[in-house]
Amino acid sequence: MNFLCGRTILLGVTGGIAACKVPFLVREIVNRNGRVIPVLTENAKKFVTPEVLEVFSGERIRELFERLSSPVHISLAGECDLVLVAPATFNFIGKIHAGIADDLLSCLIAATRSPVLFAPAMNKNMWRNPVLQRNIKELESLGYKFIPPGEGPLACGEEGEGRMREVPELLLFVERELCPEKRLSGKKVLITGGGTEEEVDPVRVITNRSSGRMALSLVKAFFFAGAEVKLIMGRHEVDIPSIFPVKNVRTVEEMKEAVLSEFEWCDILVMAAAVSDFIPERKKEKIKKGKEITLKLKPAPDILS
Ligand SMILES: Cc1cc2nc3c(=O)[nH]c(=O)nc-3n(C[C@H](O)[C@H](O)[C@H](O)COP(=O)(O)O)c2cc1C
């Protein structure tokens, strides 16, 4: 599944510190056989140079008034499958909300009929500012899409909501937008994944080789198809993108409890976890080495029944 292959992404870059992540975003799309046309605001050029984006994308950086006979903003607006603005500043979101078109990026957003996706990035107080929140709400009602920012350390030194999502997460939203069928729009899907582990003694466990890869593939497929997804994960080796809510569990009992507590929420339950069939009798003390031992195993509860 690679919804970026052969598609043209118009990547708008505005003047926020997160613009320094953009070369990696461009490289990732190009590596996945997508075409990226970067368009920078004047202030974005203070955070990432046009030359760097030209090298990473292989595309010439365009300007609004470079060709008057056939305006660049009109041709680019028609050429792209999707416009992604990353990072999207407080200022730029306000401009689009106000219907201002005074540079190449805002002109082509005014002219395009392709989906437009904003990845806001800013200080937490700017993010919570009611003017911005009103602008986002009203733009959403007009069909513009927003990638909710994450929480964590911000460039200004504070901590909180407002961080632009990392590149792999931005791409999940881009791919969802490019996915041709949204057959599961409005559906809630609960997915279990990874492997459970059962304690033998205070330091040892019995587990299995489940990596969680199957659950990760499933969660992406359901997300691309438009569903709202939640995960319940046992021990796993894969990184789960932070846009997906995850409840981490260890044992079969914990897995069962988590599934039962979320069961009412979901329309579809996919049980991809490798759940232990047996639970060992747990020793209170660490079992001493050097002697042959016999482990007594009792059947684990069957979550499906
Ligand atoms: C060092 C620095 C970092 C900034 N980071 C952000 C930011 O992350 N998000 C934001 O909305 N504005 C940020 N700003 C403010 C914008 O650069 C400013 O609003 C500018 O007018 C945006 O222009 P543009 O939207 O046309 O690109 C920052 C300004 C400075 C000086």
The ligand as an SDF file (V2000), in Angstrom:
LIG
                    3D

 31 33  0  0  0  0  0  0  0  0999 V2000
   12.1340   32.3300   15.6840 C   0  0  0  0  0  0  0  0  0  0  0  0
   10.6850   32.3980   15.2890 C   0  0  0  0  0  0  0  0  0  0  0  0
    9.9360   31.2550   15.3020 C   0  0  0  0  0  0  0  0  0  0  0  0
    8.5940   31.2850   14.9380 C   0  0  0  0  0  0  0  0  0  0  0  0
    7.8700   30.1360   14.9700 N   0  0  0  0  0  0  0  0  0  0  0  0
    6.5640   30.1660   14.6650 C   0  0  0  0  0  0  0  0  0  0  0  0
    5.8060   28.9730   14.7210 C   0  0  0  0  0  0  0  0  0  0  0  0
    6.3130   27.8920   15.0260 O   0  0  0  0  0  0  0  0  0  0  0  0
    4.4800   29.0400   14.4090 N   0  0  0  0  0  0  0  0  0  0  0  0
    3.8740   30.2110   14.0620 C   0  0  0  0  0  0  0  0  0  0  0  0
    2.6700   30.2010   13.8200 O   0  0  0  0  0  0  0  0  0  0  0  0
    4.5860   31.3560   13.9780 N   0  0  0  0  0  0  0  0  0  0  0  0
    5.9060   31.3640   14.2640 C   0  0  0  0  0  0  0  0  0  0  0  0
    6.6320   32.5260   14.1910 N   0  0  0  0  0  0  0  0  0  0  0  0
    5.9650   33.7480   13.7290 C   0  0  0  0  0  0  0  0  0  0  0  0
    5.8610   33.7670   12.1980 C   0  0  0  0  0  0  0  0  0  0  0  0
    7.1530   33.6630   11.6230 O   0  0  0  0  0  0  0  0  0  0  0  0
    5.1570   35.0390   11.7300 C   0  0  0  0  0  0  0  0  0  0  0  0
    3.8050   35.0050   12.1510 O   0  0  0  0  0  0  0  0  0  0  0  0
    5.2250   35.2270   10.2470 C   0  0  0  0  0  0  0  0  0  0  0  0
    4.5110   36.3880    9.9050 O   0  0  0  0  0  0  0  0  0  0  0  0
    4.6550   34.0410    9.4860 C   0  0  0  0  0  0  0  0  0  0  0  0
    4.6790   34.2970    8.1070 O   0  0  0  0  0  0  0  0  0  0  0  0
    4.0000   33.3350    7.0350 P   0  0  0  0  0  0  0  0  0  0  0  0
    2.7750   32.7800    7.6720 O   0  0  0  0  0  0  0  0  0  0  0  0
    3.6850   34.2000    5.8720 O   0  0  0  0  0  0  0  0  0  0  0  0
    5.0140   32.3210    6.6740 O   0  0  0  0  0  0  0  0  0  0  0  0
    7.9870   32.5140   14.5380 C   0  0  0  0  0  0  0  0  0  0  0  0
    8.7660   33.6650   14.5090 C   0  0  0  0  0  0  0  0  0  0  0  0
   10.0850   33.6260   14.8900 C   0  0  0  0  0  0  0  0  0  0  0  0
   10.8880   34.8950   14.8660 C   0  0  0  0  0  0  0  0  0  0  0  0
  1  2  1  0
  2  3  1  0
  2 30  2  0
  3  4  2  0
  4  5  1  0
  4 28  1  0
  5  6  2  0
  6  7  1  0
  6 13  1  0
  7  8  2  0
  7  9  1  0
  9 10  1  0
 10 11  2  0
 10 12  1  0
 12 13  2  0
 13 14  1  0
 14 15  1  0
 14 28  1  0
 15 16  1  0
 16 17  1  0
 16 18  1  0
 18 19  1  0
 18 20  1  0
 20 21  1  0
 20 22  1  0
 22 23  1  0
 23 24  1  0
 24 25  2  0
 24 26  1  0
 24 27  1  0
 28 29  2  0
 29 30  1  0
 30 31  1  0
M  END
$$$$
